Amino acid sequence: MRDPRSSRGRDFGPAFGMGGRGRSPGRGSRRSPGGLPGSPGTWLLGLLVVAFFAVIILGSDEPATERATEQDLTATVQGAMVQAGLPTVEVRVVDWTVILEGRVATSDLKEAAERVAFVQADVIAVQNRLFVPPPVDDLVPTSTTVPDLPASLADLVLQARLSAVAAHPPIQFESGGDRITLESVPTLDRLSAFLLFEPAIRVQIIGHTDSDERSPGDNLHLSAVRADAVRTQLLARGVEPDRLVTLGMGHADPIADNLTKSGKAANRRIEFLLLRPGEVGLPPPPDPAADPSADQGIPDPGTDDEGK
């Protein structure tokens, strides 16, 4: 009978993990493809490779997020410019720096645009590249030798310069009244500076309206009070009273049609007429609201004894 103890050294096969217990693997032997790595360094290297690619994948989304946020900031600053009355300012954002481009009328508006941009959230810096056109005086060439021009031609030059100063932007009023808009303040400043620089000239301020009115004579009155409002603003800026006379023309002198909005807007205007020595300016138009009985000595019920 066979002794079972004699089988201790038998090879039970790899299923029991005991195969070849006494044998050492050969120099050319390899581990099976499904086996685990032989050293901890292999695990560490694999983890480093995975982390490297994860950083690349996650980091690739950051520029897109940053671009989207800068686009939002551009829209925010551009909207603030429109609300501040600076629609000509163009806004770009680069690396959280706001770049202002475009054209504004004065240096004060340029500084105001920069302040509007600075107060917006997330703005790091502002580059103000806005262009301010030179004053009208700089646009007229001057020299040390004054040409001997006829008086009429010299007056034409002064009239052209006066009209240019008053046209960009034109003086505007709130609808139906004589209150001057804030956008007209730079024009009033330039007009007063021009008149102070030319102390010898006199000017007639002429108000015009479109043809819309509720009652006959309303436009004539409205144009007169608007011309007086402009005169008051120039007096407040240092222009002498005897150099400024006013006239309301109503809708008697249109420069465009009164059928379209653009035509009516062009007719609602303030003009400045240069007066030579001894001139009194244009005469007033006939008042359509005048009472024909006034010629017969019957007092007008719309006025008091002092003719106000």
Secondary structure, 3 states (H helix, E strand, C coil): CCCHHHHCCCCCCHHHCCCCCCCCCCCCCCCCCCCCCCCHHHHHHHHHHHHHHHHHHHHCCHHHHHHHHHHHHHHHHHHHHHHCCCCCEEEEEECCEEEEEEECCCHHHHHHHHHHHHCCCCCCEEEECCECCCCHHHHCCCCCCCCCCCHHHHHHHHHHHHHHHHHCCECCECCCCCCECHHHHHHHHHHHHHHHHCCCCEEEEEEECCCCCCCCCHHHHHHHHHHHHHHHHHHHCCCCHHHEEEEECCCCCCCCCCCCHHHHHHHCEEEEEEECCCCCCCCCCCCCCCCHHHHHCCCCCCCCCCCC
